[in-house]
Amino acid sequence: MNVPLSPSAGKGLTTTAQTLQEAKLQHTDHLRRSVVQAAAALLQEHGPEAVTVRRVADKMECSTKIIYSLFTGKEGLAKHLYLEGCHLLSRTFESVPLSGDPAADMRLLAHAYWQFSQEHSSFYQVMFGGSFAEFKPDEDSLQGMRTALGQVSELVAGASGEQESLDERKTLETVRLIWAPLHGVIHLYLTGQIGDQEEIVRLYDRTVAMIVHSVFGE
């Protein structure tokens, strides 16, 4: 007996065919993300020295050949960890509830930056501490950092728009003037140059106050 199909028959089925090449690329991207997650877990649990191709392969239960084929070695893996750190920093900034007051918001973002450096110290060391000597940020990596610092850039551009028009180059220069001293204080703490918690917090707060006064006049 032939039963006629209703007009809705077949709805919900995927009709877009995927080529073999597309399937392979999708599989490769998924595998690469899994490897980065495994490396990130080692990084957070044991620090940068634990992130070796061998240990990542052991954690993934795969051969080192697969890691090399995906990342061309430790340098490529370090780049992906750097970019993962950029994503974490970006999400940290995005979670800050800004008020619209540039000076107050700068203090909030500076506090978020400090929190990021403490909660994700291993990623911070990969990004800014030279944990992987063989890795030097390329243009993709630097673009990732510019994106992560986008909240600060928007804050600077918005504040300057009330006074004078700054082009992108001058905005970037101002962001770096903010970023450099904050990083300097954090680096002193992470490398043990200033080990006293109260002292480093006081120094960081005073540095933020100097930045806010210099950039926003408050």
N, C-alpha and C positions, 0 to 999 in steps of 0.2 A: 504494500500500500504506500503510495507516494503522499507524503504530508507536505503541503506547501509551506515554505518558510515565511515567517512573519516579517514585516518590513524592518523590525528591530533586531532580527537575527544577525549575529555577528558583531553587533555593537560592543564596544569595550575591548575587542581584540586588537592587538597591535598590528597595524598594516604596513608600518614602515620597515622595510627590509634593511638589515645591517650587512655591510660587506665584510668579507673576511678581514680585510685590512683595518676597518673600523673596529671590529671585535678585538683584534690583536692590540690596537692602540689603547682601547678601553681597558683591556686586561693589563697592559703594561703600566698605565697610569695608576690603576688600583694597586698593583704590586709595588710600584714606587712609593705610593703613600703609606703602604703597610711597612715598608722598610724604614721610611723616615720616622714613623711612629715607634718602631722598635728601637731605633737609634736615639730618639728623644727620651724614651723610657730609661735607657742606659745612662743618658746624659743627666737626667734628673735624679736617678737613684745613686749613681756612682761618680758623676763628674765627667769632664771632657776626656780625661785620660782613659776612661773605659770604652770610649767610642772608637773601636777599631773595626776594620772590615771583618776580621775573624769573629769578633764577639757579636757583631750585628748578625752575621751569617748564622752563628750558633743559636742566637735568640730566635731567628726566623726558621731555623732548622732547614737551611738550604746551603748550597755551596757558595764559596766566596766568588766564584765565577759569575754568579747571577748578580751579586752586588756590583762587581766591576762593570758588568755589561749595562747596568742601569745608571751608574753614577761615574763611571771611569775612575773609580778609586775613592780614597778618603776625602780628597779635595771637593769632589762633586757632592759627596754626602754632607760635608761641612756647609756647602752653599745652601743646601735644602734646609739644614738646621738653622742657618742664619735667617732664611726667609720665613721659616716657621716662627722664629723669635719675633720677626717683624709683625707677623699676623697677631701674635699674642700681645705685643705692645700696642698695636692698633686697636685691638678689642679692649685693652685696658683703658686707653684714652676714651674710646667711644662709650664706655660705661659710666664716665664721669658726668653727673648732671650739671651742665653749665648754666649760669645765671644770666649771662648777657653783660655782666660787669667784667671788662677785660682783665683788670688787676686781680679781682677775686678769682676769676676763672684760671688765670695763670698760676695762682697759688694751688688751686685744686689739681691742675694738670701736673705741676711739679711734684705734688704729693703722690699722685698716681705713678709717676715715673720712679720715685723712690720705692714705692710698694712693689712695682714690677721688678726692680733690681734685687729686692730681698726675696720675693716669692719665686722668682725664676732666675736665680743667680747663675745657674749653669748656662742658661741661654744668654744671659747678659754677658758672660765671659766669652762665649762664642762670638757674639756680635761685636763686642767692644774691647775684650781683654786679650785677644790674640791666642785663644786656646788651641787653635789649629794653625801652626806656623806655616803650613803649606797653602793655606787659604787666604786669598786676598779678594775682597769684594769686587765683583765685576759690575757692569752697568745695570744688569737686572737686579743685583743685590742692592745697589745704591738706590735704585728706583723703589724697591721694596721699603727701604728705610724712609725715603721721602714720603711715601704713602703713609707709613706708620706715624710720621710726624705731621700728618696733614691737619690734625686738630690744632696743633700749635701754629702752623702756618696760617690757617684761617683766622685764628685769634689775632695774630700779628697784623695780617692784612686788613682785618676789620677795624682794629684799633687805629691803624695808621690812616685809614680812609677818612677818619674824623678830623685828621689834622692835615695830611698831605698825601698825595697819591704816590705809592711806592710800587715800582715794577717788581716782577717776579724775582729778579736777581737780588734786589735789596731786601725783599721779604726773606729769601733764603739766607742771606747774610745775617739778618736779625735773628732768625731761628737758630742759626749756629752760635751766635753770641749768647743765646739763652742756654742752648744745649751743652756747650763746652764746659762752663763752670759747674753745672749740675753733674755732668759726667765726671769731672775732675774730683769732686768731693766723694762721689760713690766709689770711684776707682781707688782712692786713698783708703777707704774703708774695706773694700773687698780684698785688697792686697795686703791688709794688715798694717798699713802705715799709721793709721789712727784706729786703735782697737777699742777705745772707750765708747760705748753706745751713746751715753748722754752727750759726750763731747761732739760726736759726729752728727747727731741729730740737731744740736744747737748750731753747729757750723753750717749744716745744710739749710736750716731755717733762715739763718742770716744771709746766706748766699741767695736764696729765693727772694728775700726782702730787697737785696741790692739789685737783683735783676728787675723786679717789678718796678722799683723806683727809677731805674735807668731807662727801661723800655716804655713804661706806661705813666711815669711821672708821679707815682704814688708810693 
